[in-house]
Amino acid sequence: MKPGSIAIVGAAETTELGKIPGLSVLGLHADAALNAMQDMGIGPKDIDGVATAGISPTDLAHYLGITPTWADGTSVGGCSFMLHVRHAAAAINEGLCETVLITHGESGKSRIGSRGFGGGGGSSLAGQFEMPFGPMGPPTMFTIPVLRYMKDLGLTHEQLANVAVVQREWAAKHPRATFRDPITIDDVLNSRMIAYPFHLLQCCLVTDGGGALIMTSADRAKDFPTRPVYVVGSGESVETPMISQMADFTSSRAFRVSGKKAFEEAGISHSEVDHLMIYDAFAHLPIFGLEDLGFVKPGEAGEFIMDRHTAPGGKLPMNTNGGGLSYMHSGMYGMYALQESVRQMRGTSPAQVEGAKLSVCHGVGGMFGASGTIIMSNERP
């Protein structure tokens, strides 16, 4: 992809976030999609490409009355939407479509129209080789890599807790954030233990909500009323469906491959990045992300955050919506990270980073199973 050839011209979340018992999963997708269309002054008849995860693009197109010439149902977990952005950029550049709608909607809390928890069944790899050992969902599975990281690289419980503390500071600036009250390291470490070493405040929220993006060529962006956000770099990768089979428990191969590809495509250095979003279903993910993306060396991220480099006023503002720990997390958080990167590049975030021109948005899917990285700019290269 030529950096800056594609622009995000529409972006919106669902009308409400948190607990939305009046909308099904499909209804949340539609609500976010219609809000994004309204954001840029178009309707379903103007969309000719659709991409979504959690539901089928067939369901989405039918429900909204869209007749697409391109569709993408890639579903690799919470970073699926980063991959959709990358795939949509390629499709638009190739002339397969002109205007792509990417949607997310999830009734994580109310469970209206949701499928059951879990996946793969007994015949899947995880079903055969991990489930017999009794894991009880993501909190009990994500502990494997962070415990190894703490043992080998010296991350302390206080540093791990501090991730949630700093992100709560950012959430306090967002009126739509689920949790806004300040917390301390002691608050985090005194909150209920969920699965060692994770306490409650180090685990993501469970909420209802959704979001949508609309993309087109940079040359067409001037036809719409919104400020365009240009996609200047992208990357994706997958590693393993079983967290027990990671090549290295202290680092994500998918993170490294995806991030390296995006930085190379954008042709930027780490020192040029003004704003960073790293998917944070649990408190250790920003630590892995900072290191695997190359912002700090292995073992340095905990202290980097403790020194307030990612906090308000820091040199690398990170997770400025409060993240999945404080803003919202319906299950597949990647869309909300993308939304905040877009807001920052438009200059409309309640926690706006002054003068920000370059944002890196990085996501994870499954238990370190997949990754997607999107680099955005408000200046066309």
Secondary structure, DSSP 8 states (H G I E B T S, - for coil): --TTSEEEEEEEE-S--B--TT--HHHHHHHHHHHHHHHHT--GGG--EEEESSS-HHHHHHHHT---SEEE----STTHHHHHHHHHHHHHHTTS-S-EEEEEEEETTT-TT---S--S-TTSHHHHHTGGG---SHHHHHHHHHHHHHHHH---HHHHHHHHHHHHHHHTT-TT-S--S---HHHHHHS-EEETTEEGGGB----EEEEEEEEEEGGGGGGSSS--EEEEEEEEEE--S-GGG-S-TTS-HHHHHHHHHHHHHHT--GGG--EEEE--SBTTHHHHHHHHTTSS-TT-HHHHHHTTSSSTTSSS-B-TT-HHHHT---S-THHHHHHHHHHHHHT--TT--TT--EEEEEEEETTTTEEEEEEEESS--
